[in-house]
């Protein structure tokens, strides 16, 4: 059993430094996840990588091995090393979304919102409707007052209320994760609430579709809403 002295010694012990191979693997991984090297693309040859990173052959081979274990690279004997994935195996969704560009993030948001709206129109309760109405009212009030951050939060809360009404916990949790990053992107992307004012009628129509238990109409309006932030 660890004593308190042992625990203190562990806290103050020196941090393990990355090996040269791990540093090269980290830099290569950044190039892969950023899209510099795309899925299916062949990496430069070993001599080219040695020159690029100013390291020896053994370091390059160890770095490739590290990234192969992470599921990013695949070595094909006699052919070369190819990018297998741009997402490390086991990477948390939130981490992946954090480095996604706005277009990709928004596309995921649209896909989720469309299906969530369709299901909410089937499974919503009267309590769900009241929550949606409340957030949509706040969204409009903040938009008219040009209060950007509260408006964005009300917009996200409205769609989260729809996600709750859809009665699918996985989709709800996925949307919560995506919404967190969407909010940050919106705060950077928008300087006023004009877009939110312009899309208010579509949001009203979406809510009415859900009230009417009309999944086809809900899907149509959720799709139309997506056009406003492209």
Secondary structure, DSSP 8 states (H G I E B T S, - for coil): ---HHHHHHHHHS------HHHHHHHHHHHHHHTTSS-TT-B---HHHHHHHHT--HHHHHHHHHHHHHTTSEEEETTTEEEE--SS-TT--HHHHHHTS-HHHHHHHHHHHHHHHHHHHHHH--HHHHHHHHHHHHHHHHHHHTT-HHHHHHHHHHHHHHHHHHTT-HHHHHHHHHHHHHHHHHHHHH-SSSHHHHHTHHHHHHHHHHHHTT-HHHHHHHHHHHHGGG-
